[in-house]
């Protein structure tokens, strides 16, 4: 019995309980920084709507303004738009949090590289939210957008309680896409089964479709979210030089095929 308890403790607390507490506190601090920025953008609604209209003008000039068409097509298929709305709600927190816990428990040597990516990415996003607050497409019904998530849940996203948790003008960059990439790429590299690698390779593309179909982000937001993830990964690699034994990503070795 003691051996089983020790094995469980080693699995749940590979570096001791204080390491778990430290990781939780780091992410909690990032969340509270987000809440602080949430307050900082209050009163900037007019600027946020103007920035959103500027993005539309930019995308129209580049022939990238496909969001109304994508959402209209998805809205025509109830099962698809409901699935996208469910995915939008769960991908950002439930799937991301579950994936981080999985990496910590089963690939702990790679967790700290992923954690560093998240810390850098969230810091960059906070700067973006302050400098360029942007309203999401769902706030612009004059362009044909609807709030699919609110229709699915029955709870308006501009509800006071919802806005207390989420920044309504945090469209740039899309952290849904950023988080999806920072979770999917590491897990795909850690996975030993091809089917698992395929699922996680597709996952960021699914998230891009979801954020556009539900009217929560522009294509430009997705591109900037992917760029944020790339910068965060580069920063994490540079940080790993300071503590290579602790902060270096360790991908799983794929089985070799005899020739």
Secondary structure, 3 states (H helix, E strand, C coil): CHHHHHHHHHHHCCCCHHHHHHHHHHHHHHHHHHHHHHHHCCCCHHHHHHHHHHHHHHHHHCCCCCHHHHHHHHHCCHHHHHHHHHHHHHHHHHHHHHHHHHHHHHCHHHHHHHHHHHHHHHHHHHHHHHHCCECCHHHCHHHCCCCHHHHHHCCCCCCHHHHHHCCCCECCCCHHHHHHHHHHHHHHHHCCCHHHHHHHHHHHHHHHHHHHHCCCCCHHHHHHHHHHHHHHHHHHHHHHCCCHHHHCCCCCCCCCCCC
